Amino acid sequence: MDFFALEKSAVLKNRYEIISLLGTGGFSVIYKAFDHELNSTVAIKEFFPNTIAERIPLTKKVVTRNAEDASRFADGLTAFKQEAQRMAELKGAHNTVNVLGAFDENDTAYIVMELLEGITLLQYLRGLPGERFEDIEDAKQIIRSVTEALEYAHSKKILHRDVSPDNIFLCSDGKVKLIDFGAAREITDGGEFSVVVKSGCTPPEQYRKRGKQGTWTDIYALGATFYRMLTGVYPES
């Protein structure tokens, strides 16, 4: 495991036993774990911004390096918990990841989710000749599933704001899931949010601090994703 990840067999909340490391990002670590209470395997996302936080050696506790980092950590932790709340609002939707719980421990926070088996759409594309779909119907089927996920999220007043091939998961059982609601925000009348940019998939309004964002923001990103699936390249940023 990575040096900052929890050790295999570590136990969280006297219930979840870490099995392995699934992945890391700039703000979180994701583990495969066993839920001893329900006798099931789950995924657990730990808030861990590795540029400002570290784990105390031989413990599970997360600490920051200075007061400035502590303030940034606190802001990020609040946003992480809001992500869990938004995902929980989507529980039961067929095409999003189900949140099973959330809790605080080790001076950070955790989100417990259903475990997905499969690969991201981006990984799948990179394995295709020309990194694109030959059969447009196969591509359309994936887009339909993501459209349903977005329609449900929008009905709950939630914008995803980061729709892209790396945030669409193709499950081994054939299901398609929209993942990673870390950039998601509640739809408001003002519609002005922080800047979130992913080259090729980001609409113009997300490049501007005062750009008005709405359901159309996610639809643009979905269209850009469809373009990538059919051509092998992203549209111009």
GUZA-925104 format. One line per 3 residues: number of its first residue (from 1); their letters; for each residue x, y, z of C-alpha. Coordinates in Angstrom, 2 decimals, always signed. Layout:
NUM	a	X Y Z | ...
# end
This chain:
1	mdf	+0.00 +0.00 +0.00 | +0.99 +3.65 -0.39 | +2.89 +4.99 +2.59
4	fal	-0.02 +7.17 +3.72 | -2.76 +4.56 +3.26 | -4.25 +2.54 +6.07
7	eks	-2.64 -0.83 +6.61 | -4.29 -4.04 +5.48 | -6.44 -5.48 +8.32
10	avl	-6.87 -2.05 +9.93 | -10.36 -1.73 +11.39 | -12.58 +1.34 +11.19
13	knr	-15.52 +2.00 +13.50 | -15.06 -1.48 +15.03 | -16.77 -2.78 +11.92
16	yei	-14.94 -2.28 +8.63 | -11.73 -4.24 +8.01 | -9.42 -2.93 +5.29
19	isl	-8.73 -5.55 +2.60 | -6.78 -3.57 +0.02 | -6.14 -0.16 -1.52
22	lgt	-8.34 +0.56 -4.55 | -7.04 +3.97 -5.52 | -5.75 +7.37 -4.46
25	ggf	-6.39 +10.94 -5.54 | -5.37 +14.39 -4.47 | -8.04 +14.55 -1.79
28	svi	-8.96 +10.99 -0.91 | -7.98 +7.35 -0.59 | -10.36 +4.54 -1.52
31	yka	-10.20 +1.09 +0.07 | -11.85 -2.25 -0.37 | -13.12 -3.35 +3.04
34	fdh	-15.18 -6.05 +4.71 | -18.23 -5.06 +6.73 | -18.28 -7.49 +9.67
37	eln	-21.74 -6.34 +10.73 | -23.45 -7.14 +7.42 | -20.94 -9.74 +6.15
40	stv	-20.45 -7.87 +2.89 | -17.65 -6.23 +0.94 | -17.76 -2.45 +0.50
43	aik	-15.70 +0.49 -0.73 | -14.62 +3.14 +1.77 | -13.49 +6.62 +0.76
46	eff	-11.27 +8.42 +3.26 | -10.76 +12.18 +3.19 | -7.00 +12.55 +2.88
49	pnt	-5.64 +15.61 +1.02 | -2.08 +14.36 +0.74 | -0.49 +17.75 +0.02
52	iae	-1.53 +19.17 +3.39 | -2.10 +16.10 +5.57 | -0.16 +13.09 +6.79
55	rip	-0.77 +10.07 +8.96 | +0.94 +9.75 +12.33 | +3.30 +6.74 +12.03
58	ltk	+1.99 +3.51 +13.58 | -1.48 +5.05 +14.03 | -4.56 +5.71 +11.90
61	kvv	-4.79 +9.39 +12.86 | -4.59 +12.11 +10.21 | -2.92 +15.44 +11.02
64	trn	-1.99 +18.63 +9.18 | +1.43 +20.26 +9.13 | +0.59 +23.82 +10.18
67	aed	-2.26 +26.22 +11.01 | -2.81 +27.29 +7.41 | -3.08 +23.67 +6.30
70	asr	-5.43 +22.97 +9.21 | -7.80 +25.66 +7.95 | -7.72 +24.28 +4.41
73	fad	-8.23 +20.76 +5.76 | -11.30 +21.88 +7.71 | -12.82 +23.47 +4.61
76	glt	-12.12 +20.35 +2.57 | -13.56 +18.11 +5.26 | -16.80 +20.10 +5.22
79	afk	-17.01 +19.73 +1.43 | -16.29 +15.98 +1.73 | -19.18 +15.54 +4.15
82	qea	-21.43 +17.51 +1.83 | -20.45 +15.10 -0.95 | -21.63 +12.21 +1.22
85	qrm	-24.94 +13.98 +1.86 | -25.53 +14.62 -1.83 | -24.70 +11.04 -2.74
88	ael	-27.07 +9.82 -0.02 | -29.86 +11.85 -1.62 | -29.36 +9.77 -4.77
91	kga	-29.55 +6.44 -2.95 | -31.67 +3.97 -4.86 | -30.87 +5.40 -8.29
94	hnt	-29.79 +2.59 -10.60 | -27.00 +4.51 -12.32 | -25.18 +6.16 -9.43
97	vnv	-23.08 +4.70 -6.62 | -25.11 +3.85 -3.52 | -23.86 +5.38 -0.27
100	lga	-24.23 +2.97 +2.64 | -23.04 +5.26 +5.42 | -20.61 +7.92 +6.60
103	fde	-18.70 +8.52 +9.81 | -15.93 +10.52 +11.49 | -12.84 +8.82 +12.86
106	ndt	-9.08 +9.37 +13.10 | -9.65 +13.15 +12.85 | -10.99 +12.78 +9.31
109	ayi	-14.13 +11.43 +7.63 | -15.18 +8.36 +5.67 | -17.88 +7.49 +3.14
112	vme	-19.00 +3.85 +2.87 | -20.21 +2.91 -0.62 | -21.23 -0.11 -2.61
115	lle	-18.20 -1.83 -4.14 | -18.10 -1.61 -7.93 | -16.31 -4.22 -10.03
118	git	-15.21 -3.15 -13.50 | -13.35 -0.28 -15.18 | -13.94 +3.36 -16.03
121	llq	-15.10 +4.39 -19.47 | -11.74 +6.10 -20.00 | -9.89 +2.86 -19.28
124	ylr	-12.19 +1.02 -21.66 | -11.67 +3.59 -24.43 | -7.91 +3.35 -24.13
127	glp	-8.19 -0.37 -24.90 | -10.12 +0.16 -28.15 | -8.58 +0.65 -31.61
130	ger	-8.33 +4.40 -32.10 | -9.70 +4.79 -28.57 | -13.24 +5.04 -29.94
133	fed	-16.40 +2.99 -30.40 | -17.00 +1.35 -33.78 | -20.66 +0.68 -32.97
136	ied	-22.54 +3.89 -32.22 | -25.36 +1.92 -30.57 | -22.99 +0.63 -27.89
139	akq	-21.89 +4.20 -27.18 | -25.49 +5.44 -27.12 | -26.45 +2.80 -24.58
142	iir	-23.81 +4.11 -22.16 | -24.86 +7.71 -22.75 | -28.50 +6.81 -22.08
145	svt	-27.56 +5.35 -18.71 | -25.60 +8.45 -17.72 | -28.44 +10.65 -18.96
148	eal	-30.80 +8.80 -16.61 | -28.36 +9.32 -13.73 | -28.13 +13.05 -14.47
151	eya	-31.88 +13.37 -14.86 | -32.35 +11.86 -11.41 | -29.60 +14.02 -9.87
154	hsk	-31.07 +17.16 -11.42 | -34.51 +16.24 -10.07 | -32.87 +16.31 -6.62
157	kil	-31.36 +19.76 -7.41 | -27.83 +18.34 -7.70 | -25.30 +19.29 -10.40
160	hrd	-22.48 +16.80 -10.95 | -20.10 +19.33 -12.63 | -17.47 +16.74 -13.54
163	vsp	-19.04 +14.43 -16.12 | -16.22 +12.81 -18.08 | -15.03 +9.36 -19.22
166	dni	-13.03 +8.83 -16.02 | -16.16 +9.42 -13.91 | -18.32 +6.90 -15.76
169	flc	-17.92 +3.35 -14.50 | -18.66 +0.25 -16.58 | -19.56 -2.51 -14.13
172	sdg	-18.75 -6.14 -14.75 | -22.48 -6.97 -14.57 | -23.25 -4.60 -17.45
175	kvk	-24.50 -1.66 -15.40 | -23.21 +1.85 -16.03 | -22.65 +4.15 -13.04
178	lid	-21.92 +7.86 -12.76 | -19.31 +8.23 -10.02 | -17.36 +10.89 -8.08
181	fga	-19.67 +13.62 -6.84 | -16.78 +15.50 -5.24 | -17.40 +18.60 -7.38
184	are	-21.20 +18.39 -7.14 | -23.22 +21.34 -5.90 | -26.85 +22.07 -5.16
187	itd	-28.67 +23.88 -7.95 | -29.42 +27.43 -6.83 | -31.13 +30.42 -8.41
190	gge	-27.83 +32.29 -8.68 | -26.00 +29.37 -10.23 | -22.49 +30.72 -9.54
193	fsv	-19.99 +28.15 -8.27 | -16.27 +27.55 -7.94 | -14.21 +26.90 -11.05
196	vvk	-13.88 +23.20 -11.97 | -12.00 +22.49 -15.20 | -11.28 +19.23 -17.02
199	sgc	-9.81 +19.79 -20.47 | -12.16 +18.76 -23.28 | -15.24 +18.18 -21.14
202	tpp	-15.70 +21.53 -19.41 | -18.27 +24.05 -20.72 | -17.34 +27.76 -21.03
205	eqy	-19.23 +28.80 -17.89 | -17.05 +26.57 -15.70 | -13.94 +28.47 -16.74
208	rkr	-15.37 +31.67 -15.23 | -15.73 +32.38 -11.52 | -19.07 +34.07 -12.12
211	gkq	-20.21 +31.82 -14.95 | -23.82 +30.76 -14.45 | -24.04 +26.98 -14.15
214	gtw	-27.08 +24.77 -14.35 | -28.33 +21.47 -15.72 | -26.98 +22.52 -19.12
217	tdi	-23.48 +22.41 -17.63 | -23.71 +18.65 -17.11 | -25.38 +18.14 -20.50
220	yal	-22.50 +19.89 -22.27 | -19.99 +17.66 -20.49 | -22.02 +14.57 -21.42
223	gat	-22.05 +15.69 -25.05 | -18.28 +16.19 -24.96 | -17.92 +12.69 -23.51
226	fyr	-20.05 +11.26 -26.33 | -17.85 +13.11 -28.84 | -14.77 +11.52 -27.26
229	mlt	-16.37 +8.07 -27.45 | -17.09 +8.38 -31.18 | -13.97 +10.19 -32.40
232	gvy	-11.19 +9.14 -30.05 | -10.40 +12.77 -29.20 | -11.95 +15.48 -27.04
235	pes	-13.56 +18.59 -28.52 | -11.58 +21.81 -28.23 | -11.53 +23.24 -24.70
# end
